[in-house]
Amino acid sequence: MRASDNEESEAIDDFERRCAYAPVSVYIHRDKQWRYIPIHPFADEPGVLRRLGIGPDDCRGVDAYWRADDAVYFLQVWTQRVDTTDRKPGLYAQRPDESPALCYLTAIVPDATVTRTHFESIMEQLHRQIEVQPTFFNLSLGAALVPISTLD
């Protein structure tokens, strides 16, 4: 299912509202300057982990709203310990019917934890895929996770 231009505009507006509401929650990609809002902490953020009373080993999955160019994505990076299916490490995409304005991007990684550094490198890999085949991410997706690439 493809999102309408109006739905995509609403997703961007929603992202901007989230940024305005909690600006300290907004991260900036270190190289590409994309903005994103992680929902879970990264394993390489000792101050955040200490404040939450958890350790790096607890960071097995990180989800984030990510704005790149003129689109907003929901990016999920999961370790194989979080993904309970038999999926191989790699990059996946879906556009659930209940959220047609958001393309969900998923990376399943063989690592034990998810760090910010690795999360941002996955963003770069996914962005390259989006640049190469943009219509795939807009038109071809449904509710099921579709494999799009192996990890670099």
Disulfide bonds with the S-S distance in Angstrom:
none
